[in-house]
Amino acid sequence: MKKISLILTILLVGVWIGMTPLQSGILLTDGEDNPLFFLPWDSEKVTIGWRHSVELTPWKETYRIADNGYLVFESTLYQSYGAGTPDTEGKVEFLPNGFIQVTEINRVIPYYSLFYVPISNYYLKDNEKRYSLSDFIPDDTNVQIHYEQIQVYKWLLLKIHKEVWR
């Protein structure tokens, strides 16, 4: 009976450790929810930047991370007006450097989607640290950017995936 109790205790502790959230961060997945990469994230905001494929100008979108992990679209900064540009919500400001900034958008999304192509130079920015998606994502890949608290088992799977992908 003591052996069974010991085995059950060890099993329960192992399951508890495996399910305990280990780290909060940005989880990059493919279009089918398979994990691609995990970035530990301490900031309350994430900026997603790229070079627009048509206008060939820089764009930035800044999101606040909500308590439930959703992304709250706060602002966008771009140099030229084109398809997909927010124009019906928020406050528009024309900056002296030629950029246009739209703030007070407050659109909430569960995750951010993009199709990664190298020419777009996608990146994520956390305060002053910039992470190029080319370092983590294969070319021509659907990508979803989530904010999550991951458990130990998921963290281990991501570490294994990272080593295999290299």
CORDA-V646946 format. One record per pair of residues at least 6 apart in sequence whose C-alpha atoms are under 7 Angstrom apart, sorted by the first residue. I is the first residue (numbers start at 1). J is the second residue. If there is no record, write none. Layout:
I;J, I;J
//
This chain:
17;152, 18;151, 18;152, 18;153, 19;151, 19;152, 19;153, 20;151, 20;152, 21;149, 21;150, 21;151, 21;152, 22;149, 22;150, 22;151, 22;152, 23;40, 23;149, 23;150, 24;40, 24;41, 24;148, 24;149, 24;150, 25;38, 25;39, 25;40, 25;41, 25;147, 25;148, 25;149, 26;38, 26;39, 26;40, 26;41, 26;145, 26;146, 26;147, 26;148, 27;37, 27;38, 27;39, 27;145, 27;146, 27;147, 27;148, 28;35, 28;36, 28;37, 28;38, 28;143, 28;144, 28;145, 28;146, 29;35, 29;36, 29;143, 29;144, 29;145, 30;36, 30;141, 30;142, 30;143, 30;144, 31;142, 31;143, 31;144, 35;158, 36;137, 37;136, 37;158, 37;162, 38;158, 43;126, 44;64, 44;65, 45;62, 45;63, 45;64, 45;65, 45;126, 46;62, 46;63, 46;64, 46;124, 46;125, 46;126, 47;60, 47;61, 47;62, 47;63, 47;124, 47;125, 47;126, 48;60, 48;61, 48;62, 48;123, 48;124, 48;125, 49;59, 49;60, 49;61, 49;122, 49;123, 49;124, 50;58, 50;59, 50;60, 50;120, 50;121, 50;122, 50;123, 51;57, 51;58, 51;59, 51;120, 51;121, 52;58, 52;59, 52;120, 53;120, 55;80, 57;79, 57;80, 58;78, 58;79, 59;77, 59;78, 60;76, 60;77, 60;78, 61;75, 61;76, 61;77, 62;73, 62;74, 62;75, 62;76, 63;71, 63;72, 63;73, 63;74, 64;71, 64;72, 64;73, 64;74, 65;71, 65;72, 66;72, 69;147, 69;148, 70;108, 70;109, 70;110, 70;111, 70;147, 71;108, 71;109, 71;110, 71;111, 72;106, 72;107, 72;108, 72;109, 73;105, 73;106, 73;107, 73;108, 74;103, 74;104, 74;105, 74;106, 75;102, 75;103, 75;104, 75;105, 76;101, 76;102, 76;103, 77;99, 77;100, 77;101, 77;102, 78;99, 78;100, 78;101, 79;98, 79;99, 79;100, 89;105, 90;102, 90;103, 90;104, 90;105, 91;102, 91;103, 91;104, 92;101, 92;102, 92;103, 93;100, 93;101, 93;102, 94;100, 94;101, 111;144, 111;145, 111;146, 112;144, 112;145, 112;146, 113;143, 113;144, 113;145, 114;142, 114;143, 114;144, 115;140, 115;141, 115;142, 115;143, 116;139, 116;140, 116;141, 116;142, 116;143, 117;139, 117;140, 118;134, 118;139, 122;132, 122;133, 123;130, 123;131, 123;132, 123;133, 124;130, 124;131, 124;132, 125;131
//
